[in-house]
Amino acid sequence: MVRRDRRARRKRANRKRNDQGRALNSQRSTDSPAVALSIAGSDSSAGAGIQADLKTFSAFDVYGLTAVTCIVAEIPGEVSRIEPVSAKVVAEQIEVLAKAFQISAIKTGLLCSAEIISAVAKAIHDWGTSIAPGIPLVVDPVFVATSGDRLLEPVAIETYEKELFPLATLITPNLDEAGRLLGTKIEDWRSMHHSGKELEKRFGTGILLKGGHLAGDGAIDLLFVGGKVMEFSAPFVRGVATHGTGCTYSAAIAAGLAKGLSLEKAITQAKKFVTDAIACHFTWRSRSTETLQALRHW
């Protein structure tokens, strides 16, 4: 009973934040662009992380701000090294930006450690309470890289669940991340439906479960919000080694929310953007003649 009441309070709080955020966006001057903040890692190959987020924000005519959480030495398919920024510096980046800019949406990507996740959650909570309540928050729970490299320790994932997820408007796990949160494996359409409903109940907020890893001709994502399920589908583009799709998708959703779109419309727009980016990909050839395929974000 206590857990059910807590979930209900979270849902009411999320609805209130969304309503306040839309009202805040409607008051913004038409002479200035919408502003979105990415709290994420820096990808040296510029296909993921804050680099991908900034490109995506620009594509939607949204001014992008960044709070860098870590420096990642990587190329598509290989993470060489991750160097965290101190949690204090991460928090200070958020604080100075919050005071200087009228931010209309936030998204998080790779947060690197439990300490950084906790600092981000506290900064967003304190900022929302004192300066700008109602700003939509899209949390992309980056646990594992596309290459398979594990990016977070178990204690960091627990911190996500306890401190950051309760603040989110939308959480965007892929099937592996959702399976990690639930302690199960999601292998088919039925288990995808069950898992999404369970995550919405557990965290009391919207869940966009990305089903691109399921076998089939379609890339189908499911939105679980308010006890309802909505489907977003697109043709599955085969033969492309993608890099940064999750970052781009969540950034595009945040951009839509920053411009005052409803959650459903923001996801619809973002889904099309990512699908088109994959279909219009280009191929890099490295000096070692290995082929590196990346998303075309501009």
C-alpha positions in Angstrom: 0.0 0.0 0.0 2.8 2.4 0.9 4.6 1.7 -2.5 1.3 2.2 -4.4 0.8 5.6 -2.7 4.4 6.6 -3.4 3.9 5.8 -7.1 0.7 7.8 -7.2 2.4 10.8 -5.7 5.2 10.5 -8.3 2.7 10.4 -11.1 0.9 13.5 -9.8 4.2 15.3 -9.4 5.3 14.4 -13.0 2.0 15.6 -14.4 2.4 18.9 -12.5 5.9 19.3 -13.8 4.8 18.7 -17.4 1.9 21.2 -17.1 4.3 23.8 -15.5 6.9 23.2 -18.3 4.3 23.8 -21.1 3.2 27.0 -19.4 6.8 28.1 -19.0 7.4 27.4 -22.7 4.4 29.4 -23.8 5.7 32.4 -22.0 9.1 32.4 -23.7 9.8 35.2 -26.1 9.3 34.3 -29.8 12.6 36.2 -30.5 14.7 33.7 -28.6 15.2 30.0 -29.4 14.2 27.2 -27.0 17.1 26.0 -24.8 17.9 22.4 -23.9 20.6 21.1 -21.6 22.5 17.8 -22.1 24.2 16.3 -19.1 26.4 13.6 -20.6 29.8 12.4 -21.6 32.0 13.7 -24.4 32.5 11.2 -27.3 35.8 11.8 -29.1 34.4 10.4 -32.4 31.4 12.9 -32.1 28.8 10.3 -33.0 27.3 9.9 -29.5 27.3 11.8 -26.2 27.1 15.6 -26.0 28.4 16.0 -29.5 25.5 14.1 -30.9 23.1 15.9 -28.6 24.3 19.3 -29.8 24.0 18.4 -33.4 20.5 17.1 -32.8 19.4 20.2 -30.8 20.7 22.3 -33.7 18.7 20.3 -36.2 15.5 21.2 -34.3 16.5 24.9 -33.9 17.1 24.4 -30.2 20.0 26.1 -28.5 22.1 23.4 -26.7 23.9 23.7 -23.4 26.1 21.0 -21.9 27.3 19.8 -18.6 30.1 17.3 -19.3 30.3 14.3 -17.0 33.2 12.4 -18.4 35.7 12.3 -21.4 35.4 9.1 -23.5 38.1 8.0 -25.8 36.2 6.0 -28.4 35.3 5.3 -32.0 32.2 3.4 -33.2 32.4 -0.1 -31.8 35.3 0.5 -29.4 35.5 2.4 -26.0 39.2 2.8 -25.2 39.0 4.9 -22.0 36.6 6.8 -19.8 37.8 9.6 -17.5 35.2 11.0 -15.1 34.8 14.7 -14.3 34.6 15.4 -10.6 31.0 15.4 -9.3 31.5 18.9 -7.9 32.4 20.3 -11.3 29.4 18.5 -12.9 27.1 20.0 -10.3 28.6 23.5 -10.8 28.1 23.3 -14.6 24.4 22.7 -14.1 24.1 25.4 -11.4 25.7 28.2 -13.4 23.7 27.3 -16.6 20.5 27.2 -14.6 21.0 30.7 -13.3 22.0 32.2 -16.7 19.7 30.5 -19.2 15.9 29.9 -19.5 16.2 26.1 -20.0 13.1 24.4 -21.3 14.2 20.7 -21.2 17.0 18.5 -19.9 18.3 15.2 -21.0 20.9 13.0 -19.4 23.2 10.5 -21.0 26.3 8.8 -19.6 26.6 9.8 -16.0 29.6 7.5 -15.3 29.4 7.0 -11.5 27.1 6.8 -8.5 28.6 10.0 -7.2 28.0 11.9 -10.4 24.4 10.6 -10.7 23.7 11.7 -7.1 25.2 15.1 -7.8 23.1 15.5 -11.0 19.9 14.5 -9.2 20.5 16.9 -6.4 21.3 19.8 -8.7 18.2 19.2 -10.8 16.0 18.8 -7.7 17.4 22.0 -6.0 17.2 24.0 -9.3 13.6 22.8 -10.0 12.5 23.6 -6.5 14.0 27.1 -6.3 14.4 28.4 -9.8 12.5 26.6 -12.6 9.9 24.0 -11.6 8.2 22.0 -14.3 11.1 21.5 -16.7 10.8 18.1 -18.6 13.6 15.7 -17.8 14.5 12.9 -20.3 16.7 10.2 -18.7 18.6 7.9 -21.1 20.0 5.3 -18.8 23.3 4.5 -20.5 24.5 1.3 -18.8 26.2 -0.5 -21.7 27.9 0.8 -24.8 26.7 -0.4 -28.3 30.1 -2.3 -28.4 29.1 -4.3 -25.3 31.4 -2.4 -22.9 29.9 -2.1 -19.5 29.8 1.6 -18.6 28.4 1.6 -15.0 28.8 -0.4 -11.8 25.8 -1.9 -10.1 25.9 0.8 -7.3 25.5 3.5 -9.9 22.4 1.8 -11.4 20.9 1.7 -7.9 21.5 5.4 -7.6 19.7 6.0 -10.8 16.7 4.1 -9.5 16.6 5.8 -6.1 17.6 9.4 -6.9 17.3 10.3 -10.6 14.4 8.2 -12.0 11.9 9.8 -9.5 12.6 13.2 -11.1 12.2 12.1 -14.7 9.4 12.9 -17.1 10.5 10.1 -19.4 13.0 7.2 -19.1 14.3 5.7 -22.4 15.8 2.2 -21.8 16.7 -0.2 -24.6 15.8 -3.8 -24.0 19.2 -4.7 -22.4 18.9 -1.8 -20.0 15.3 -2.6 -19.1 16.3 -6.2 -18.6 19.0 -5.1 -16.2 16.6 -3.0 -14.2 14.1 -5.8 -13.9 16.6 -8.7 -13.6 15.2 -10.5 -16.6 15.8 -11.0 -20.4 13.4 -9.4 -22.8 13.3 -11.5 -26.0 9.9 -11.0 -27.6 6.9 -8.7 -28.0 5.0 -10.1 -25.1 7.8 -9.8 -22.6 8.4 -6.2 -23.9 4.9 -5.3 -23.1 5.1 -6.8 -19.6 8.4 -5.2 -18.8 7.3 -1.8 -19.9 4.3 -1.9 -17.7 6.3 -3.1 -14.8 8.9 -0.3 -15.2 6.1 2.3 -15.3 4.6 1.0 -12.1 8.0 0.7 -10.4 9.2 4.2 -11.2 5.9 6.1 -11.5 6.9 7.9 -14.7 6.8 7.6 -18.5 8.8 4.7 -20.0 9.8 4.6 -23.7 11.0 1.0 -24.2 13.1 0.9 -27.3 12.6 -2.4 -29.2 15.1 -2.0 -32.0 17.0 -5.1 -30.9 14.1 -7.4 -31.4 14.1 -9.6 -34.5 11.7 -8.5 -37.2 11.2 -6.0 -40.1 10.1 -3.1 -37.9 11.9 -1.0 -35.2 9.1 -0.7 -32.7 9.2 1.3 -29.5 6.5 1.4 -26.8 5.5 4.3 -24.6 4.0 3.4 -21.3 2.5 6.5 -19.6 -0.5 7.0 -17.4 -1.4 3.3 -17.6 -1.7 3.5 -21.4 0.6 2.0 -24.1 1.4 3.8 -27.4 3.4 2.3 -30.3 5.9 4.1 -32.4 7.2 2.1 -35.4 9.5 2.5 -38.4 11.1 0.2 -41.0 14.2 -1.5 -39.6 17.2 -0.4 -41.6 19.5 -3.3 -42.0 23.2 -3.5 -42.7 24.1 -0.3 -40.8 26.5 -0.4 -37.9 25.0 2.5 -35.9 26.6 4.6 -33.2 24.8 7.1 -30.9 21.2 6.3 -31.9 20.1 6.3 -28.2 21.8 9.6 -27.5 20.3 11.2 -30.7 16.8 9.8 -30.0 16.6 11.1 -26.4 18.1 14.4 -27.5 15.5 14.8 -30.2 12.7 14.0 -27.7 14.1 16.7 -25.3 14.3 19.2 -28.2 10.6 18.6 -29.0 9.6 19.0 -25.3 11.8 22.2 -25.1 9.7 23.6 -27.9 6.4 22.8 -26.1 5.4 19.6 -27.9 3.4 17.0 -26.1 5.3 13.9 -25.1 3.6 11.8 -27.9 4.4 14.4 -30.6 8.0 14.8 -29.4 8.6 11.1 -29.6 6.9 10.8 -33.0 9.1 13.6 -34.4 12.2 12.1 -32.8 11.5 8.6 -34.1 11.3 9.9 -37.7 14.5 11.9 -37.2 16.5 8.9 -36.0 15.1 6.6 -38.7 16.0 9.2 -41.4 19.4 9.6 -40.0 20.1 5.9 -40.1 18.7 5.6 -43.7 20.9 8.5 -44.8 24.1 7.2 -43.1 27.5 7.6 -44.5 30.6 5.4 -44.2 34.0 6.4 -42.7 37.1 4.5 -43.7 39.8 4.5 -41.1 43.5 4.5 -41.8 43.6 0.8 -40.9 41.0 0.3 -43.7 38.4 -0.9 -41.2 35.0 0.5 -42.1 33.3 2.7 -39.5 29.7 3.6 -40.0 28.2 6.6 -38.2 24.9 8.4 -38.1 24.5 11.5 -40.3 23.3 14.1 -37.8 23.5 17.2 -39.9 
